[in-house]
Amino acid sequence: MDKQAVINESGRILDLILKDELTQEEKDRVVSDSVENYTEFVNPGILSVRKSVSTDYSFVEWEDEGAVFRDTHGVEFIDCLGGYGIYMLGHRNPKVIEVVKAQLDRYALHSQELVEPLRGYLSKLVAMITPGDLQYSFVCNGGAEAVEMALKLARLATGKTCFISTVNAFHGKSMGAVSATGKNTYRQPYLPLIPGFQHVEYADAEAIEKAIRNLVAVGESVAGVIVEPIQGEAGIIVPPKGYLTALREICDRYEVCMITDEIQTGMGRTGTLWAVEHENVVPDILIMGKAFGGGVMPVTGIVARKHLWENMKENPWILGSPTFGGNPLSCSAAIAAIKYTVEWDIAKTAAEKGDYIMDKLMQLKEKYPVLKDVRGRGLLIGMEFPTDEVGFELAKGLFDQRVLVGGTLNNARVIRIEPPAIISMEQIDTVMECLEKTLKTL
């Protein structure tokens, strides 16, 4: 290690972060540095497969607020991707930032030994805002980690082993989460995966019951059914009404844990605080993330019914003990996000603005047949095109007009509109105008 070189380079980077305003030379340097660093030290493939920007590397994200972000040169974009669901309350929501800064001035992380109060406060609030008798929480850092905790809890609580998931489901990329994921793209490179996972068609409750029945018939046991209330990465697939209700009845009949992955649909995104509330269903385990941290801090978790925790009385750490899970900064952000979301009825806002966008999109669909389908709920909306190539062109066309949208992972045929709930009606109208201009060119 060249000690002085490390000190010089880190000092140069910190100077950029600490500056209120960059010079033109510094702005250009950040762009060139970013391309070089991704190519040499991150992953060069990331640059070449981005859906909206393609090979245009001149835009480097540097600052944000509300429903917009800006690059190093001050070029402003309307964000209709929302970090794939993170920015429900907008970029750097002042009420969330205020709380996190106050907590940072007090203490940032925890000792690991003393009782940490904010984790308790957050868990109490989660029990207050989630459906039915969901009570105990486990707070962690990323979505895949939360999925792992849900799967482990189901096995610990039931003493059973197998899981039923769905084709095209996306639950994350750690080994347990990717075992539950229903996409060949993510699974095949890591085979053999964790045994005991079976996948059936999404939105087909009978297929799930048949899978459980067959597993039991051959001597296996089923710990849980894991399902997204709306499949996000699969292309915003909304199941028929009654699907979740039927799953609840099936899980009750076979004494199987119903696990709902609300990482993307939770915290008001679909027009209710939790997507399961569209059918008044109470799962056994609910997984939360993305918007849970208010768009400021990474925080995810699970909440589950009380009886599922009985097997952990003697060893409460057997489920997991992540070093940074439930840390004070993340918990403070989630607490602030809960208050803001409930106080300002963000779910209702998402429903109203989502309906407005859907109406506009339906009109465009009638005018431009290249837009094959429009579907979604609240502010989780998908536009389907004939091919990936057309979807790519749509995303690029909007990017050229300073609107950010994005395809689902490895699928640009379905382009998502997933803006913050605080996006203004004027900004929505601007996005719709830009969308129509792009559709004309397609």
C-alpha positions, 0 to 999 in steps of 0.5 A, spaced: 500 500 500 502 506 498 500 510 504 501 517 501 497 516 495 491 513 499 491 519 503 491 524 497 486 520 493 481 520 499 482 527 501 481 529 493 474 525 494 472 528 500 474 535 498 468 534 492 463 531 497 464 537 502 464 543 497 458 547 496 459 548 489 464 544 484 468 548 478 467 546 471 473 542 471 471 538 477 464 537 474 468 534 468 473 530 473 467 527 477 464 524 470 471 521 467 472 518 474 466 515 475 466 511 468 474 509 470 472 507 477 466 503 474 470 500 469 476 498 473 474 497 480 466 496 480 463 492 474 464 494 467 458 490 465 454 495 469 455 501 464 453 497 458 447 494 460 443 500 463 436 501 460 435 508 460 442 511 458 446 505 454 453 508 452 451 515 454 456 516 460 456 523 461 450 524 466 453 522 473 447 523 479 450 528 484 444 531 488 436 530 488 430 533 492 423 532 491 421 528 485 427 530 481 435 529 481 440 532 478 447 530 475 454 534 476 452 539 471 445 541 474 441 537 468 435 536 472 431 529 471 424 528 473 424 521 477 419 516 474 423 510 477 423 512 484 429 507 485 425 501 484 420 503 489 425 507 494 423 514 494 415 514 496 416 520 500 421 523 495 428 524 494 431 527 501 424 528 504 426 534 509 422 531 515 426 524 514 432 528 513 431 532 520 430 526 524 436 522 521 441 528 522 438 529 530 440 522 531 446 522 528 448 528 532 446 523 538 449 516 536 450 513 529 450 505 531 449 501 537 454 497 542 451 491 540 450 489 548 445 495 551 438 495 549 437 499 543 431 503 544 429 505 537 429 498 534 423 497 540 420 504 538 420 502 530 417 495 532 412 497 536 410 502 530 410 496 525 405 492 529 401 498 529 401 499 522 400 492 519 394 488 518 391 484 523 395 481 529 402 481 526 406 483 532 414 481 532 419 484 528 426 483 525 429 489 522 435 488 517 439 491 512 437 489 505 431 486 501 434 479 500 436 479 508 429 480 510 427 474 505 432 470 508 429 471 515 422 470 513 424 463 510 428 461 516 422 463 521 417 459 517 422 453 518 423 454 525 416 456 527 413 450 523 418 445 523 417 443 516 421 444 510 419 446 503 417 452 500 412 454 494 414 460 490 411 462 483 414 462 476 417 469 475 417 471 482 423 476 484 425 475 492 432 477 491 439 474 490 442 471 496 442 463 496 435 463 500 432 468 496 434 466 489 432 459 491 425 462 492 426 467 486 422 464 479 427 466 474 432 462 470 436 468 469 438 468 476 437 461 478 441 457 473 448 460 474 448 458 482 445 451 481 444 447 485 440 451 490 437 450 497 433 444 496 425 444 498 423 450 493 417 448 488 415 454 483 408 454 480 404 459 476 403 466 479 395 468 480 393 460 480 391 458 487 389 451 485 396 450 483 399 452 490 394 447 493 396 442 488 403 443 490 402 442 497 398 436 497 403 433 492 408 434 497 405 432 503 402 425 499 410 423 498 412 425 505 414 432 505 412 438 509 411 445 507 413 450 511 411 456 507 408 459 501 412 466 499 408 470 494 408 478 491 401 481 492 403 484 485 409 481 481 414 487 480 420 484 476 416 480 472 412 486 469 407 489 474 403 483 474 396 484 478 393 477 480 385 477 479 381 479 485 381 473 490 387 470 489 390 472 496 384 470 499 384 464 496 392 463 498 390 465 506 385 459 506 389 454 503 395 456 508 390 455 514 387 449 511 394 445 511 397 449 516 403 453 512 405 460 513 403 465 508 409 469 507 407 476 503 413 480 500 411 487 500 418 490 499 416 493 493 408 494 494 409 496 501 408 503 505 403 506 500 405 504 493 399 501 491 394 505 494 393 502 500 399 502 506 400 494 504 398 491 498 394 485 502 389 490 504 386 490 498 383 484 500 383 484 507 388 479 508 393 478 514 399 474 512 403 470 517 409 473 515 410 480 512 416 482 508 418 490 508 423 494 505 425 499 499 420 505 501 420 503 509 427 507 510 423 514 507 428 514 501 434 516 506 436 510 509 437 502 507 432 498 512 428 492 511 425 487 516 419 482 517 413 482 522 410 476 524 404 473 528 406 472 535 406 464 535 411 464 530 416 466 535 415 461 540 421 456 538 426 462 539 425 463 547 431 459 549 435 462 543 433 469 541 439 470 536 438 463 532 434 467 527 439 472 526 444 477 529 446 482 523 451 487 526 448 493 522 440 490 523 436 495 527 441 500 527 439 507 530 440 511 524 436 506 519 430 506 525 430 513 526 429 514 518 423 508 518 420 511 524 420 518 521 417 515 514 412 511 518 409 518 521 409 522 514 406 516 510 400 516 515 400 523 517 399 525 510 395 519 507 401 517 502 397 511 500 391 515 498 395 520 494 398 514 491 391 511 489 389 518 486 395 520 482 396 513 480 388 513 477 390 519 473 396 516 470 393 510 468 387 514 465 392 518 461 396 512 459 389 508 457 388 514 452 395 513 449 394 506 448 388 507 444 392 512 440 399 508 439 398 501 438 405 500 440 403 501 447 400 494 448 398 494 455 398 498 461 397 495 468 398 496 475 395 499 482 397 506 485 404 508 483 406 501 481 405 501 473 407 498 467 407 499 460 408 493 455 411 494 448 412 488 443 419 487 444 425 489 449 428 493 443 422 497 443 422 498 450 429 500 450 427 506 445 422 508 449 426 509 455 432 512 452 427 517 448 424 519 455 431 520 458 433 524 452 427 529 455 430 528 462 425 523 464 427 517 468 423 510 467 426 503 467 425 496 465 424 490 469 430 486 470 432 483 464 426 485 461 425 492 457 419 490 454 415 492 460 417 499 462 415 501 469 412 508 472 414 508 479 414 515 481 414 518 488 408 520 491 410 527 492 410 528 485 406 534 482 401 534 478 404 539 473 410 534 473 406 528 471 403 532 466 410 533 463 412 526 463 405 524 459 407 530 454 414 527 453 411 520 453 407 521 447 412 525 443 416 518 444 411 514 442 410 518 436 417 516 434 416 509 435 
